Amino acid sequence: MLPIDAYYSDEQVTIYHGDAWELAPTLAPQSINTICTSPPYWGLRDYGEPGQFGLEPTPEAYVARLVALFALLRPALRDDGTVWLNLGDSYARSAGDEESKLATSHTLSTGQRRVTESGGMPHKKNRPPSGFKPKDLIGIPWRVAFALQADGWYLRQDIIWHKPNPMPESVTDRCTKAHEYVFLLSKSPRYYCDMEAIKEPSTTPIDTKAAQSFKAEGGKARENYGTNDDKWEPSGTRNKRSVWSVNTAPFSAAHFATFPPALITPCILAGCPEGGKVLDPFGGSGTTAQVARQYGRKSVLFELNADYIDIATSERLSQGVLM
């Protein structure tokens, strides 16, 4: 129980307005089953909030700051807890290059505040950060993942979020970016992960090769197939693969950097038992709370921008069942 007043609270959702740095240490030890979050990406957007993530002067500073925050969150996570971390990448840009032209600065209204998307690096938009050349892909997701691994987290998997409807890009010297990463990390080598809850339909045809293989193994069940009195029967499902095809889902009422509910549903179902608790230290427009509540999980969200909390409570949490 946090010793501060919640901005919003009901039987399943609690949202706190404030800086994750200050709120993280107030979480009760061993109270969180899983952390599911998408921090602001480095060098991309200015949300107009002092202390926000993403405007650090260098990639190294951004990485170090995220590692330090997760160190503060670690005591609140159960020993069998997991982290599902969604991150996108950034390019080193310089004035006049094509990608700077494509990402010219503009603002979008989000209630009373305005969010600015910057076409260049923060603070010094006309030069790439030290150690990078113009047009370099910085590799932020993997830099963060490796730094968390070095800090003691178990880096268990990189999941590819494939976007069938990516943001169009007019670049002519590389492919259009159509993926991001979701990293699965754990606090301990053994952790809660309900893969049965997120199995996907099997695409393996029922053919004679599978049956022959089953017989050749003396009736031993193969992966993705079940048995009934030593009779080969397809189960119809398989272990979820590490590439998730999920369309981006714009949410007009919120800031535009929302992750779609379909992306985090498997994370919450696999990482948190029913009745357990999910934490999102970058709560945004409340997608994590919305998905958690739909599937019978509790949630705690931190959010620096009060306007986004208002959006979460008036839009996300009033929508009911997700589609």
C-alpha positions as a Markdown table, in Angstrom:
| # | Residue | x | y | z |
|---|---|---|---|---|
| 1 | Met | 0.0 | 0.0 | 0.0 |
| 2 | Leu | 1.5 | 3.3 | -1.1 |
| 3 | Pro | 1.6 | 5.9 | 1.7 |
| 4 | Ile | 0.4 | 8.6 | -0.6 |
| 5 | Asp | -3.0 | 9.6 | -2.0 |
| 6 | Ala | -3.9 | 8.0 | -5.4 |
| 7 | Tyr | -5.0 | 10.2 | -8.2 |
| 8 | Tyr | -7.5 | 7.5 | -9.1 |
| 9 | Ser | -8.4 | 4.2 | -7.5 |
| 10 | Asp | -11.1 | 1.5 | -7.7 |
| 11 | Glu | -11.1 | -2.1 | -6.8 |
| 12 | Gln | -8.7 | -3.1 | -9.5 |
| 13 | Val | -6.9 | 0.0 | -10.7 |
| 14 | Thr | -4.7 | 2.5 | -8.8 |
| 15 | Ile | -3.0 | 5.4 | -10.6 |
| 16 | Tyr | -0.5 | 7.7 | -9.0 |
| 17 | His | 0.4 | 11.1 | -10.4 |
| 18 | Gly | 4.1 | 11.8 | -10.1 |
| 19 | Asp | 7.6 | 10.9 | -11.0 |
| 20 | Ala | 8.4 | 7.2 | -11.2 |
| 21 | Trp | 11.7 | 8.0 | -9.4 |
| 22 | Glu | 9.8 | 9.2 | -6.3 |
| 23 | Leu | 7.0 | 6.6 | -6.5 |
| 24 | Ala | 9.1 | 3.5 | -7.0 |
| 25 | Pro | 10.6 | 3.3 | -3.5 |
| 26 | Thr | 7.1 | 3.5 | -1.9 |
| 27 | Leu | 5.9 | 0.3 | -3.4 |
| 28 | Ala | 5.5 | -2.6 | -0.9 |
| 29 | Pro | 8.2 | -5.2 | -1.2 |
| 30 | Gln | 7.2 | -8.3 | -3.2 |
| 31 | Ser | 3.9 | -6.8 | -4.2 |
| 32 | Ile | 4.1 | -6.8 | -8.0 |
| 33 | Asn | 3.8 | -9.9 | -10.1 |
| 34 | Thr | 4.9 | -8.4 | -13.4 |
| 35 | Ile | 6.0 | -5.0 | -14.9 |
| 36 | Cys | 4.6 | -4.3 | -18.3 |
| 37 | Thr | 5.7 | -0.9 | -19.7 |
| 38 | Ser | 6.9 | 1.1 | -22.6 |
| 39 | Pro | 9.1 | 4.0 | -21.5 |
| 40 | Pro | 9.3 | 7.2 | -23.6 |
| 41 | Tyr | 11.8 | 6.5 | -26.5 |
| 42 | Trp | 15.0 | 8.4 | -26.5 |
| 43 | Gly | 15.3 | 11.5 | -28.5 |
| 44 | Leu | 11.9 | 11.4 | -30.0 |
| 45 | Arg | 9.2 | 13.4 | -28.1 |
| 46 | Asp | 9.0 | 16.2 | -25.6 |
| 47 | Tyr | 6.0 | 15.7 | -23.4 |
| 48 | Gly | 6.5 | 19.1 | -21.7 |
| 49 | Glu | 7.1 | 17.6 | -18.2 |
| 50 | Pro | 10.2 | 18.3 | -16.1 |
| 51 | Gly | 12.1 | 15.1 | -15.3 |
| 52 | Gln | 10.6 | 13.1 | -18.2 |
| 53 | Phe | 12.5 | 10.2 | -19.7 |
| 54 | Gly | 13.7 | 10.4 | -23.3 |
| 55 | Leu | 15.3 | 13.9 | -23.3 |
| 56 | Glu | 18.7 | 12.8 | -21.8 |
| 57 | Pro | 21.6 | 14.4 | -23.7 |
| 58 | Thr | 23.1 | 11.0 | -24.8 |
| 59 | Pro | 22.0 | 7.4 | -25.3 |
| 60 | Glu | 24.3 | 6.4 | -22.5 |
| 61 | Ala | 22.5 | 8.7 | -20.1 |
| 62 | Tyr | 19.1 | 7.4 | -21.1 |
| 63 | Val | 20.2 | 3.8 | -20.7 |
| 64 | Ala | 21.8 | 4.5 | -17.3 |
| 65 | Arg | 18.6 | 6.3 | -16.1 |
| 66 | Leu | 16.4 | 3.4 | -17.1 |
| 67 | Val | 18.7 | 0.9 | -15.4 |
| 68 | Ala | 18.6 | 2.9 | -12.2 |
| 69 | Leu | 14.8 | 3.1 | -12.3 |
| 70 | Phe | 14.5 | -0.6 | -12.7 |
| 71 | Ala | 16.9 | -1.1 | -9.8 |
| 72 | Leu | 14.5 | 1.0 | -7.7 |
| 73 | Leu | 11.5 | -1.1 | -8.9 |
| 74 | Arg | 13.2 | -4.4 | -8.3 |
| 75 | Pro | 12.4 | -4.8 | -4.5 |
| 76 | Ala | 8.7 | -4.4 | -5.3 |
| 77 | Leu | 8.7 | -7.2 | -7.8 |
| 78 | Arg | 8.1 | -10.7 | -6.5 |
| 79 | Asp | 11.1 | -13.1 | -6.7 |
| 80 | Asp | 9.2 | -15.0 | -9.4 |
| 81 | Gly | 8.3 | -11.8 | -11.2 |
| 82 | Thr | 9.0 | -10.7 | -14.8 |
| 83 | Val | 9.4 | -7.5 | -16.8 |
| 84 | Trp | 7.9 | -7.0 | -20.3 |
| 85 | Leu | 9.7 | -4.0 | -21.8 |
| 86 | Asn | 8.7 | -2.4 | -25.1 |
| 87 | Leu | 11.3 | -0.2 | -26.7 |
| 88 | Gly | 11.7 | 1.4 | -30.1 |
| 89 | Asp | 14.9 | 2.7 | -31.7 |
| 90 | Ser | 16.3 | 6.0 | -32.8 |
| 91 | Tyr | 18.6 | 7.4 | -35.5 |
| 92 | Ala | 21.4 | 9.8 | -35.1 |
| 93 | Arg | 20.4 | 12.7 | -37.3 |
| 94 | Ser | 22.0 | 15.9 | -38.5 |
| 95 | Ala | 20.5 | 19.0 | -40.1 |
| 96 | Gly | 19.7 | 18.5 | -43.7 |
| 97 | Asp | 19.7 | 14.7 | -43.8 |
| 98 | Glu | 16.6 | 13.0 | -45.3 |
| 99 | Glu | 15.4 | 11.5 | -42.0 |
| 100 | Ser | 15.4 | 15.0 | -40.3 |
| 101 | Lys | 13.3 | 16.3 | -43.2 |
| 102 | Leu | 10.9 | 13.5 | -42.8 |
| 103 | Ala | 10.6 | 14.0 | -39.0 |
| 104 | Thr | 10.2 | 17.8 | -38.9 |
| 105 | Ser | 8.9 | 19.1 | -35.6 |
| 106 | His | 5.2 | 19.3 | -35.0 |
| 107 | Thr | 2.8 | 19.3 | -32.1 |
| 108 | Leu | -0.3 | 17.4 | -31.4 |
| 109 | Ser | -3.0 | 18.4 | -28.9 |
| 110 | Thr | -3.5 | 16.2 | -25.9 |
| 111 | Gly | -6.1 | 17.9 | -23.7 |
| 112 | Gln | -4.6 | 21.0 | -22.1 |
| 113 | Arg | -1.0 | 20.2 | -23.0 |
| 114 | Arg | 0.7 | 19.8 | -26.3 |
| 115 | Val | 3.2 | 17.1 | -27.1 |
| 116 | Thr | 6.1 | 17.9 | -29.5 |
| 117 | Glu | 7.7 | 15.3 | -31.7 |
| 118 | Ser | 11.3 | 16.3 | -32.4 |
| 119 | Gly | 12.9 | 15.5 | -35.7 |
| 120 | Gly | 16.4 | 15.5 | -34.2 |
| 121 | Met | 18.3 | 14.7 | -31.1 |
| 122 | Pro | 17.2 | 16.5 | -27.9 |
| 123 | His | 18.9 | 19.7 | -27.0 |
| 124 | Lys | 21.4 | 19.6 | -29.9 |
| 125 | Lys | 19.2 | 18.8 | -32.9 |
| 126 | Asn | 21.8 | 19.7 | -35.5 |
| 127 | Arg | 24.5 | 17.2 | -34.6 |
| 128 | Pro | 24.4 | 13.5 | -33.7 |
| 129 | Pro | 25.4 | 12.5 | -30.2 |
| 130 | Ser | 29.1 | 11.9 | -29.5 |
| 131 | Gly | 30.3 | 8.6 | -30.9 |
| 132 | Phe | 27.7 | 8.4 | -33.6 |
| 133 | Lys | 27.7 | 9.3 | -37.2 |
| 134 | Pro | 24.8 | 11.0 | -39.0 |
| 135 | Lys | 22.2 | 8.4 | -40.0 |
| 136 | Asp | 23.5 | 5.8 | -37.6 |
| 137 | Leu | 20.9 | 3.5 | -36.0 |
| 138 | Ile | 21.7 | 3.8 | -32.3 |
| 139 | Gly | 20.4 | 0.5 | -31.1 |
| 140 | Ile | 18.7 | 1.8 | -28.0 |
| 141 | Pro | 16.6 | -1.3 | -27.3 |
| 142 | Trp | 19.6 | -3.7 | -27.2 |
| 143 | Arg | 21.7 | -1.2 | -25.3 |
| 144 | Val | 19.0 | -1.1 | -22.6 |
| 145 | Ala | 18.6 | -4.8 | -22.6 |
| 146 | Phe | 22.3 | -5.5 | -22.2 |
| 147 | Ala | 22.6 | -2.9 | -19.5 |
| 148 | Leu | 19.8 | -4.5 | -17.5 |
| 149 | Gln | 21.4 | -7.9 | -18.0 |
| 150 | Ala | 24.6 | -6.5 | -16.6 |
| 151 | Asp | 22.8 | -5.1 | -13.6 |
| 152 | Gly | 21.6 | -8.6 | -12.7 |
| 153 | Trp | 18.3 | -9.1 | -14.6 |
| 154 | Tyr | 17.9 | -12.3 | -16.6 |
| 155 | Leu | 17.4 | -11.4 | -20.2 |
| 156 | Arg | 15.1 | -14.2 | -21.3 |
| 157 | Gln | 13.9 | -13.3 | -24.7 |
| 158 | Asp | 13.6 | -10.7 | -27.4 |
| 159 | Ile | 10.2 | -10.6 | -28.9 |
| 160 | Ile | 9.7 | -8.9 | -32.2 |
| 161 | Trp | 6.6 | -6.7 | -32.5 |
| 162 | His | 5.9 | -6.9 | -36.2 |
| 163 | Lys | 3.7 | -4.0 | -37.4 |
| 164 | Pro | 1.6 | -4.9 | -40.4 |
| 165 | Asn | 0.6 | -1.2 | -40.7 |
| 166 | Pro | 3.8 | 0.7 | -39.9 |
| 167 | Met | 4.2 | 4.4 | -40.1 |
| 168 | Pro | 5.0 | 5.3 | -43.8 |
| 169 | Glu | 8.5 | 6.5 | -44.5 |
| 170 | Ser | 9.8 | 8.1 | -47.6 |
| 171 | Val | 13.4 | 7.0 | -47.2 |
| 172 | Thr | 15.2 | 5.6 | -50.2 |
| 173 | Asp | 18.3 | 4.1 | -48.8 |
| 174 | Arg | 16.8 | 1.6 | -46.2 |
| 175 | Cys | 13.7 | -0.4 | -45.6 |
| 176 | Thr | 10.6 | 1.1 | -43.9 |
| 177 | Lys | 10.8 | 0.3 | -40.2 |
| 178 | Ala | 8.0 | -2.2 | -39.3 |
| 179 | His | 9.1 | -3.6 | -36.0 |
| 180 | Glu | 9.9 | -2.9 | -32.4 |
| 181 | Tyr | 11.1 | -5.0 | -29.5 |
| 182 | Val | 9.5 | -6.4 | -26.4 |
| 183 | Phe | 12.1 | -7.8 | -24.0 |
| 184 | Leu | 11.2 | -10.5 | -21.4 |
| 185 | Leu | 13.3 | -10.2 | -18.3 |
| 186 | Ser | 13.1 | -11.9 | -15.0 |
| 187 | Lys | 14.3 | -11.2 | -11.5 |
| 188 | Ser | 15.3 | -14.9 | -10.8 |
| 189 | Pro | 16.2 | -17.9 | -13.0 |
| 190 | Arg | 12.9 | -19.5 | -12.1 |
| 191 | Tyr | 9.9 | -17.3 | -12.6 |
| 192 | Tyr | 6.1 | -17.3 | -13.2 |
| 193 | Cys | 5.3 | -17.6 | -16.9 |
| 194 | Asp | 2.0 | -19.1 | -18.0 |
| 195 | Met | 2.7 | -20.1 | -21.6 |
| 196 | Glu | -0.4 | -22.2 | -21.7 |
| 197 | Ala | -2.5 | -19.0 | -21.4 |
| 198 | Ile | -1.1 | -17.5 | -24.6 |
| 199 | Lys | -0.8 | -20.5 | -26.8 |
| 200 | Glu | -1.7 | -19.8 | -30.4 |
| 201 | Pro | -3.5 | -21.8 | -33.1 |
| 202 | Ser | -1.3 | -24.4 | -34.7 |
| 203 | Thr | -0.6 | -24.0 | -38.4 |
| 204 | Thr | 1.0 | -27.5 | -38.7 |
| 205 | Pro | -1.1 | -29.6 | -41.0 |
| 206 | Ile | -2.3 | -33.0 | -39.9 |
| 207 | Asp | -0.2 | -35.1 | -42.2 |
| 208 | Thr | 1.2 | -38.5 | -42.4 |
| 209 | Lys | 4.7 | -37.3 | -41.5 |
| 210 | Ala | 3.6 | -36.1 | -38.1 |
| 211 | Ala | 1.8 | -39.4 | -37.5 |
| 212 | Gln | 4.8 | -41.4 | -38.6 |
| 213 | Ser | 7.1 | -39.4 | -36.4 |
| 214 | Phe | 4.8 | -40.0 | -33.5 |
| 215 | Lys | 4.8 | -43.7 | -34.1 |
| 216 | Ala | 8.6 | -43.7 | -34.6 |
| 217 | Glu | 9.0 | -42.2 | -31.1 |
| 218 | Gly | 7.1 | -45.1 | -29.6 |
| 219 | Gly | 4.0 | -43.0 | -28.9 |
| 220 | Lys | 5.8 | -40.3 | -27.1 |
| 221 | Ala | 4.0 | -36.9 | -27.4 |
| 222 | Arg | 5.8 | -34.4 | -29.6 |
| 223 | Glu | 5.7 | -30.7 | -29.1 |
| 224 | Asn | 2.3 | -29.2 | -29.9 |
| 225 | Tyr | 0.5 | -32.5 | -29.9 |
| 226 | Gly | -1.4 | -34.3 | -27.2 |
| 227 | Thr | -2.0 | -38.0 | -26.5 |
| 228 | Asn | -5.0 | -40.0 | -25.6 |
| 229 | Asp | -4.2 | -43.6 | -24.6 |
| 230 | Asp | -1.1 | -43.5 | -26.8 |
| 231 | Lys | -3.1 | -42.3 | -29.8 |
| 232 | Trp | -1.8 | -39.4 | -31.9 |
| 233 | Glu | -4.1 | -36.4 | -31.8 |
| 234 | Pro | -3.3 | -32.8 | -32.8 |
| 235 | Ser | -3.9 | -30.4 | -30.0 |
| 236 | Gly | -4.7 | -27.5 | -32.4 |
| 237 | Thr | -2.4 | -25.1 | -30.5 |
| 238 | Arg | 1.3 | -24.5 | -30.3 |
| 239 | Asn | 3.7 | -22.5 | -28.1 |
| 240 | Lys | 3.5 | -18.8 | -28.9 |
| 241 | Arg | 6.2 | -17.7 | -31.3 |
| 242 | Ser | 8.6 | -14.8 | -30.7 |
| 243 | Val | 7.3 | -12.7 | -33.6 |
| 244 | Trp | 4.0 | -11.0 | -32.8 |
| 245 | Ser | 2.1 | -9.4 | -35.6 |
| 246 | Val | 0.0 | -6.7 | -34.1 |
| 247 | Asn | -1.4 | -3.6 | -35.8 |
| 248 | Thr | -0.7 | -0.3 | -34.3 |
| 249 | Ala | -3.9 | 1.1 | -32.8 |
| 250 | Pro | -4.2 | 4.9 | -32.7 |
| 251 | Phe | -6.1 | 6.3 | -29.7 |
| 252 | Ser | -7.3 | 9.7 | -30.7 |
| 253 | Ala | -8.0 | 10.9 | -27.1 |
| 254 | Ala | -4.4 | 10.2 | -25.8 |
| 255 | His | -0.9 | 11.0 | -26.7 |
| 256 | Phe | 0.0 | 9.2 | -29.9 |
| 257 | Ala | 2.8 | 6.9 | -28.4 |
| 258 | Thr | 0.3 | 4.3 | -27.0 |
| 259 | Phe | 1.0 | 0.6 | -27.4 |
| 260 | Pro | -2.0 | -1.4 | -28.7 |
| 261 | Pro | -3.9 | -3.5 | -26.2 |
| 262 | Ala | -3.3 | -6.6 | -28.3 |
| 263 | Leu | 0.4 | -6.3 | -27.9 |
| 264 | Ile | 0.4 | -6.4 | -24.1 |
| 265 | Thr | -2.4 | -8.8 | -23.6 |
| 266 | Pro | 0.0 | -11.9 | -23.9 |
| 267 | Cys | 2.5 | -10.2 | -21.6 |
| 268 | Ile | -0.1 | -9.7 | -18.8 |
| 269 | Leu | -1.7 | -13.2 | -19.3 |
| 270 | Ala | 1.6 | -14.9 | -19.2 |
| 271 | Gly | 3.3 | -12.8 | -16.6 |
| 272 | Cys | 0.6 | -12.3 | -14.0 |
| 273 | Pro | -1.8 | -14.9 | -12.5 |
| 274 | Glu | -5.5 | -13.9 | -12.2 |
| 275 | Gly | -5.9 | -11.7 | -9.2 |
| 276 | Gly | -2.2 | -10.7 | -9.3 |
| 277 | Lys | -0.9 | -7.2 | -9.8 |
| 278 | Val | 0.7 | -5.5 | -12.8 |
| 279 | Leu | 2.8 | -2.4 | -12.6 |
| 280 | Asp | 3.3 | 0.2 | -15.4 |
| 281 | Pro | 5.7 | 2.9 | -14.2 |
| 282 | Phe | 5.0 | 4.9 | -17.5 |
| 283 | Gly | 1.2 | 4.6 | -17.4 |
| 284 | Gly | 0.4 | 7.0 | -20.2 |
| 285 | Ser | -3.2 | 6.7 | -21.3 |
| 286 | Gly | -3.9 | 3.6 | -19.2 |
| 287 | Thr | -3.7 | 0.7 | -21.7 |
| 288 | Thr | -2.0 | -1.5 | -19.2 |
| 289 | Ala | -4.7 | -0.9 | -16.6 |
| 290 | Gln | -7.5 | -1.5 | -19.2 |
| 291 | Val | -6.1 | -4.8 | -20.3 |
| 292 | Ala | -5.3 | -6.0 | -16.8 |
| 293 | Arg | -8.8 | -5.2 | -15.6 |
| 294 | Gln | -10.4 | -7.0 | -18.5 |
| 295 | Tyr | -8.6 | -10.2 | -17.6 |
| 296 | Gly | -9.1 | -10.1 | -13.8 |
| 297 | Arg | -5.7 | -8.6 | -12.8 |
| 298 | Lys | -5.1 | -5.6 | -10.6 |
| 299 | Ser | -2.8 | -2.8 | -11.7 |
| 300 | Val | -0.7 | 0.1 | -10.4 |
| 301 | Leu | 0.2 | 2.9 | -12.8 |
| 302 | Phe | 2.6 | 5.9 | -12.4 |
| 303 | Glu | 2.2 | 8.8 | -14.7 |
| 304 | Leu | 3.9 | 12.2 | -14.7 |
| 305 | Asn | 1.3 | 14.0 | -16.8 |
| 306 | Ala | -2.0 | 14.5 | -15.1 |
| 307 | Asp | -3.8 | 15.1 | -18.5 |
| 308 | Tyr | -2.9 | 11.5 | -19.5 |
| 309 | Ile | -4.4 | 10.2 | -16.2 |
| 310 | Asp | -7.6 | 12.0 | -17.0 |
| 311 | Ile | -7.6 | 10.4 | -20.4 |
| 312 | Ala | -7.0 | 7.0 | -18.9 |
| 313 | Thr | -9.9 | 7.4 | -16.4 |
| 314 | Ser | -12.4 | 9.0 | -18.7 |
| 315 | Glu | -11.6 | 7.1 | -21.9 |
| 316 | Arg | -9.6 | 3.9 | -21.4 |
| 317 | Leu | -11.2 | 2.7 | -18.1 |
| 318 | Ser | -14.7 | 3.5 | -19.2 |
| 319 | Gln | -14.6 | 1.5 | -22.4 |
| 320 | Gly | -15.2 | -1.9 | -20.9 |
| 321 | Val | -14.3 | -5.0 | -22.9 |
| 322 | Leu | -11.5 | -4.5 | -25.4 |
| 323 | Met | -11.8 | -5.4 | -29.0 |
